[in-house]
Amino acid sequence: MLSAESFAQSSADTTKTDTTLAYPFSGIESGGLYMNNPSIFSTFVEYDPITNQYYEWQRIGSRNVGIPRVMSFQEYQEYQLEKSTRTYWDLRTGERKVRQTSSFGLPKLYIGGQAFDRLFGGNTVDIRPQGSAELIFSLRVNRLDNPSLPEEQRMTTSFDFVEKIQMNVIGKIGEKLKLTTNYNTESTFDFENQMKLEYTGSEDEIIKKLEVGNVSLPLNGTLITGSTSLFGMKAQLQFGRTTITSILSQQKSKTSEVEVSGGAQTTEFDIYADQYESNKHYFLTHYFKEQYDAALSNLPFVNSGINITKIEVWITNKTGTTENTRNIVSFLDLGETEVYNNDPNFVNGLKPNQQFPCPCPDNVKANYLYDNLLNNFNAARDINQVNNTFGPFSFIFKAAQDYEKLERARLLTSSEYTLNSQLGYISLNQALNNDEVLAVAFQYTIGNNIFQVGELSTTGPTAPDALFVKLLKGTNFSPKLPNWDLMMKNIYAIGAYQMSQNDFILDVIYENTEESGGLTNYIPEGVLDGIPLIKVLNLDNLNAQQDKQSDGVFDFIEGIT
């Protein structure tokens, strides 16, 4: 039998509520089963000088939550060391994942054996593909309101598919055998898509070179220039001092009749004024564009005190490469002495010290944009915070217009473009697509004065902080924007090679469609009647000896106008 006291204790045990959890919480947990905390959760450590201890608090916003962790000075040092070590290895692990997932490069293969090494000059097989593939499909609906057509025939619906492939593959077997493939669906001519398998022998071998694929046979003579668009096999052999070159190929180029005069081939080209090379040649700033005509007014002397000493050219990274890449934020008005967006939060007008030595482009001396970026919008250094930083000002400072952000932009090598350091423009080897971004940072001198536009990777902030650079071409590239004027429209490509300066003739033709419809080299109107257009346009300034000709015609026209 139970006593009254035992019964009371037994009754108390049956009504007791146990609040102890099987897996108790020690604070705000994160990771694993608890998942990651949102960004509003944070950890804060503060020091209490009275107790000489450190307190680690968990916070939600600005409110402390839970019981703090108490640490002595020794424990706090160990805590900081562990935190720094964990952050370092997390960063290195993240970089390794990026390299593994972002590059299309395949690992090198090693094939053993002396025979393989002797035949190919090495035991490694290295294949490096680069490029991009894009598929665009859409639904196109056309409606023609023609009363003569039945109602059901006035509307047509069709699917539109666009494939864009830019692929470049370079493969090497040892040091002697090389495979090069270049394929672009947007190339103008078929011969621009190249594929070649090339074997290069050593100095003491009879076989100097074997080529299979797109080959060429240039000749040293001027009467017969050879062919440059062949597909087949080419072999170059050497026996002592005798060199034999043989070729077996199919000609892929178009054969046309040419005129040979004085031992040289004469070809006529017709190019319209609007067929300039677009998206390839750009002025670096509007100041250089304005000085262009004055600098070339006394040819062959280039009257320019500008000397660009350093430049970095950044474009959209479509190749997937991870070398020479940085996060950048490019700005339309950076360093400009004539601004497009004059909002006081950003550019805030021009600086008053622009009279000496000139109204020169510069980060600090031209306008207030760079100062405001450093002082008020430095959070844009984090490429993930660019939209949040400029988002509240989107109605006055617009993305794809006033600024562009590029994650892992690619730095062009000096062999991918040409810089005119005196006139201040660059010429790209390959035209940009409409959705690609072009930005620059450069340093130049005028006399003893040094100016800089944009931030160079060698002197600017280190990665992963983004560089602030100058925007030349954005994804929204329109004649309504001022950077449209930076694209040069006076350079034309005729598609010819090995041209001779002698007997080269350039003429400007006018087609009179309203009257006779004939072609003349002058405009039969007013004071321009009878004056060749090439002189009116100030294109014929030098004679064959590169001496300046008389410009009386231009003085006459300017006096009348």
SULMOLIN-V80671 format. One record per residue. N is the residue number from 1. RES is the residue in three letters. PSI is psi as a letter, one per 20 degrees, with the letter a starting at -180 (none if undefined). Layout:
N:RES:PSI
N:RES:PSI
//
This chain:
1:MET:q
2:LEU:p
3:SER:r
4:ALA:h
5:GLU:g
6:SER:h
7:PHE:h
8:ALA:g
9:GLN:h
10:SER:h
11:SER:h
12:ALA:h
13:ASP:h
14:THR:i
15:THR:i
16:LYS:p
17:THR:p
18:ASP:o
19:THR:j
20:THR:p
21:LEU:q
22:ALA:h
23:TYR:n
24:PRO:q
25:PHE:p
26:SER:i
27:GLY:b
28:ILE:o
29:GLU:q
30:SER:q
31:GLY:q
32:GLY:c
33:LEU:h
34:TYR:i
35:MET:r
36:ASN:q
37:ASN:q
38:PRO:r
39:SER:i
40:ILE:i
41:PHE:p
42:SER:r
43:THR:p
44:PHE:p
45:VAL:p
46:GLU:q
47:TYR:p
48:ASP:o
49:PRO:h
50:ILE:g
51:THR:i
52:ASN:l
53:GLN:r
54:TYR:p
55:TYR:p
56:GLU:o
57:TRP:q
58:GLN:p
59:ARG:q
60:ILE:o
61:GLY:d
62:SER:j
63:ARG:p
64:ASN:q
65:VAL:p
66:GLY:a
67:ILE:p
68:PRO:q
69:ARG:p
70:VAL:p
71:MET:q
72:SER:r
73:PHE:g
74:GLN:g
75:GLU:h
76:TYR:h
77:GLN:g
78:GLU:h
79:TYR:g
80:GLN:h
81:LEU:g
82:GLU:g
83:LYS:g
84:SER:g
85:THR:g
86:ARG:g
87:THR:g
88:TYR:g
89:TRP:h
90:ASP:g
91:LEU:g
92:ARG:h
93:THR:h
94:GLY:g
95:GLU:h
96:ARG:h
97:LYS:h
98:VAL:g
99:ARG:h
100:GLN:h
101:THR:i
102:SER:i
103:SER:p
104:PHE:i
105:GLY:p
106:LEU:q
107:PRO:q
108:LYS:q
109:LEU:q
110:TYR:p
111:ILE:o
112:GLY:r
113:GLY:p
114:GLN:h
115:ALA:g
116:PHE:g
117:ASP:g
118:ARG:h
119:LEU:g
120:PHE:i
121:GLY:k
122:GLY:r
123:ASN:j
124:THR:q
125:VAL:o
126:ASP:p
127:ILE:p
128:ARG:n
129:PRO:q
130:GLN:q
131:GLY:a
132:SER:q
133:ALA:p
134:GLU:p
135:LEU:p
136:ILE:p
137:PHE:q
138:SER:r
139:LEU:p
140:ARG:p
141:VAL:p
142:ASN:p
143:ARG:p
144:LEU:o
145:ASP:m
146:ASN:o
147:PRO:h
148:SER:i
149:LEU:q
150:PRO:q
151:GLU:h
152:GLU:i
153:GLN:i
154:ARG:i
155:MET:p
156:THR:q
157:THR:p
158:SER:q
159:PHE:q
160:ASP:p
161:PHE:p
162:VAL:p
163:GLU:p
164:LYS:o
165:ILE:p
166:GLN:o
167:MET:p
168:ASN:p
169:VAL:p
170:ILE:o
171:GLY:p
172:LYS:p
173:ILE:o
174:GLY:b
175:GLU:i
176:LYS:h
177:LEU:p
178:LYS:p
179:LEU:p
180:THR:p
181:THR:p
182:ASN:o
183:TYR:p
184:ASN:o
185:THR:i
186:GLU:j
187:SER:q
188:THR:h
189:PHE:q
190:ASP:h
191:PHE:i
192:GLU:h
193:ASN:o
194:GLN:q
195:MET:p
196:LYS:p
197:LEU:o
198:GLU:p
199:TYR:p
200:THR:o
201:GLY:r
202:SER:r
203:GLU:h
204:ASP:j
205:GLU:q
206:ILE:g
207:ILE:o
208:LYS:g
209:LYS:p
210:LEU:p
211:GLU:p
212:VAL:p
213:GLY:c
214:ASN:o
215:VAL:r
216:SER:q
217:LEU:m
218:PRO:q
219:LEU:q
220:ASN:h
221:GLY:q
222:THR:h
223:LEU:g
224:ILE:o
225:THR:i
226:GLY:a
227:SER:q
228:THR:j
229:SER:m
230:LEU:q
231:PHE:o
232:GLY:c
233:MET:p
234:LYS:p
235:ALA:p
236:GLN:o
237:LEU:q
238:GLN:p
239:PHE:n
240:GLY:d
241:ARG:j
242:THR:p
243:THR:p
244:ILE:p
245:THR:p
246:SER:q
247:ILE:p
248:LEU:o
249:SER:r
250:GLN:p
251:GLN:p
252:LYS:i
253:SER:r
254:LYS:p
255:THR:p
256:SER:q
257:GLU:p
258:VAL:q
259:GLU:p
260:VAL:p
261:SER:p
262:GLY:k
263:GLY:j
264:ALA:q
265:GLN:p
266:THR:p
267:THR:q
268:GLU:p
269:PHE:p
270:ASP:o
271:ILE:p
272:TYR:q
273:ALA:h
274:ASP:j
275:GLN:l
276:TYR:r
277:GLU:o
278:SER:q
279:ASN:k
280:LYS:h
281:HIS:p
282:TYR:p
283:PHE:q
284:LEU:h
285:THR:r
286:HIS:h
287:TYR:g
288:PHE:h
289:LYS:g
290:GLU:h
291:GLN:i
292:TYR:g
293:ASP:g
294:ALA:h
295:ALA:h
296:LEU:j
297:SER:h
298:ASN:l
299:LEU:q
300:PRO:j
301:PHE:p
302:VAL:o
303:ASN:n
304:SER:p
305:GLY:j
306:ILE:q
307:ASN:o
308:ILE:o
309:THR:h
310:LYS:q
311:ILE:q
312:GLU:p
313:VAL:p
314:TRP:p
315:ILE:r
316:THR:p
317:ASN:o
318:LYS:i
319:THR:i
320:GLY:j
321:THR:q
322:THR:i
323:GLU:q
324:ASN:l
325:THR:q
326:ARG:q
327:ASN:p
328:ILE:q
329:VAL:o
330:SER:q
331:PHE:p
332:LEU:g
333:ASP:j
334:LEU:p
335:GLY:j
336:GLU:q
337:THR:i
338:GLU:o
339:VAL:q
340:TYR:g
341:ASN:o
342:ASN:k
343:ASP:p
344:PRO:h
345:ASN:i
346:PHE:e
347:VAL:g
348:ASN:k
349:GLY:a
350:LEU:q
351:LYS:q
352:PRO:i
353:ASN:l
354:GLN:j
355:GLN:h
356:PHE:p
357:PRO:i
358:CYS:r
359:PRO:m
360:CYS:q
361:PRO:p
362:ASP:q
363:ASN:g
364:VAL:h
365:LYS:i
366:ALA:g
367:ASN:a
368:TYR:j
369:LEU:g
370:TYR:h
371:ASP:g
372:ASN:h
373:LEU:g
374:LEU:h
375:ASN:h
376:ASN:h
377:PHE:k
378:ASN:i
379:ALA:i
380:ALA:i
381:ARG:h
382:ASP:o
383:ILE:h
384:ASN:i
385:GLN:j
386:VAL:g
387:ASN:h
388:ASN:h
389:THR:g
390:PHE:i
391:GLY:g
392:PRO:i
393:PHE:k
394:SER:h
395:PHE:i
396:ILE:i
397:PHE:n
398:LYS:q
399:ALA:q
400:ALA:j
401:GLN:f
402:ASP:h
403:TYR:q
404:GLU:q
405:LYS:p
406:LEU:p
407:GLU:p
408:ARG:l
409:ALA:q
410:ARG:p
411:LEU:p
412:LEU:q
413:THR:r
414:SER:i
415:SER:i
416:GLU:i
417:TYR:r
418:THR:p
419:LEU:p
420:ASN:o
421:SER:i
422:GLN:h
423:LEU:i
424:GLY:l
425:TYR:q
426:ILE:q
427:SER:o
428:LEU:q
429:ASN:h
430:GLN:p
431:ALA:q
432:LEU:q
433:ASN:r
434:ASN:h
435:ASP:j
436:GLU:q
437:VAL:p
438:LEU:p
439:ALA:q
440:VAL:r
441:ALA:p
442:PHE:r
443:GLN:p
444:TYR:r
445:THR:q
446:ILE:o
447:GLY:c
448:ASN:j
449:ASN:p
450:ILE:p
451:PHE:q
452:GLN:p
453:VAL:p
454:GLY:r
455:GLU:p
456:LEU:q
457:SER:h
458:THR:h
459:THR:i
460:GLY:a
461:PRO:q
462:THR:q
463:ALA:q
464:PRO:j
465:ASP:p
466:ALA:q
467:LEU:q
468:PHE:o
469:VAL:r
470:LYS:p
471:LEU:p
472:LEU:g
473:LYS:p
474:GLY:a
475:THR:h
476:ASN:n
477:PHE:o
478:SER:q
479:PRO:i
480:LYS:i
481:LEU:q
482:PRO:h
483:ASN:i
484:TRP:h
485:ASP:i
486:LEU:h
487:MET:p
488:MET:p
489:LYS:k
490:ASN:j
491:ILE:p
492:TYR:q
493:ALA:p
494:ILE:i
495:GLY:k
496:ALA:q
497:TYR:q
498:GLN:l
499:MET:q
500:SER:p
501:GLN:h
502:ASN:q
503:ASP:j
504:PHE:p
505:ILE:p
506:LEU:p
507:ASP:q
508:VAL:p
509:ILE:q
510:TYR:p
511:GLU:o
512:ASN:n
513:THR:h
514:GLU:h
515:GLU:e
516:SER:h
517:GLY:j
518:GLY:r
519:LEU:p
520:THR:q
521:ASN:k
522:TYR:r
523:ILE:o
524:PRO:l
525:GLU:p
526:GLY:c
527:VAL:i
528:LEU:i
529:ASP:p
530:GLY:i
531:ILE:p
532:PRO:p
533:LEU:h
534:ILE:h
535:LYS:h
536:VAL:h
537:LEU:j
538:ASN:l
539:LEU:i
540:ASP:n
541:ASN:h
542:LEU:q
543:ASN:a
544:ALA:h
545:GLN:j
546:GLN:k
547:ASP:q
548:LYS:p
549:GLN:r
550:SER:p
551:ASP:k
552:GLY:h
553:VAL:g
554:PHE:h
555:ASP:h
556:PHE:g
557:ILE:g
558:GLU:h
559:GLY:h
560:ILE:g
561:THR:none
//
